[in-house]
Amino acid sequence: TSVRVMNDRCFGVRTGSVARAVASNGAREAFSEWRNSNDILGSREFNQREQVLRQGCAKVAPELPHLTSRRLNMVVPAGDKWPSPTACATMKVNPLCEVVGKIAINREVLAAVSNKNIFYMLGLFINGIKAAKVSNAMVVALDEQTGQWLRDKQVPFYVKELRSRTGSTDNHATSGLKFKVLVDFLTIGCSVLLSDVDVIWLQNPAPFLYRDSDVEGMSDGWDEPTAYGYDNHGALRVFARNSGMFYVQATHEALNMM
């Protein structure tokens, strides 16, 4: 599986300053040209806001244009009927196929997963989607109450009743179910930009996707080494990938990953 994370131009490693914190014990361990730190960065120390606002995070030309990405192994080839009637019937997801067949753009949708616990937050998410004019957005409802709430508001939705192993319905438990939900989308050949409902979209994200890998996602790292990983006394250390928003293409590799 190939994974793309945000380009380092958004962090200014080569062209600007990078926020760093002093290690708790006052010591600094050198790695490459950067420094290792376990301390927590305060908002005042993160000085990249001006640069990100100036440069933005739109697609940029590769630094090594002769290096190209591998050919993606799509679940449903470009010339085949979509959504795949066979896959829809086999997976028993005809309601999902009906929704994505109506709203998907180039076999892509923006989707969020929600239950009945967070209607207020879900409402803010939907308002943002509408304001940003994202026409291929939908919600996966984890219970019938959420499905009815979305139906009343005329929001495209798909009901997939799921509960966590513990039975909890809090935010973290719900977030863990998103990967099982993605299996349905990818199996029928639908690529997904999956978003948590606490994300406010200010514009349509579709033009900013590279679409040259199985997965495009965010990292909780604040500069190049923490985002991409670095050697820490012989062990690879990398900050967590952030699953609050990521794009998954409907490839066999992505499907296996889910």
Buried (B, 14 or more C-beta within 10 A) or exposed (E): BBBBBBBBBBBBBEEBEBBBBEBEEEEEEEBEEBBBBEEEEEEEEEEBEEBBEEBEEEEEEEEEEEEEEEEBBBBBEEEEEBBBEEBBEEBEBBEBBEBBBEBBEEBBBBBBBBBBBBBEBBBBBBEBBEEBEBBBBBBBBBBEBBBBBBBEEEBBBBBBEBBBEEEEBEBEBBBBBBBEBBEBBBBBBBBBBBBBBBBEBEEBBBEEBEBBBBBBBBBEBBBBBBBBBBEEEEEEEBBEBBBBBBBBBBBBBBBEBB
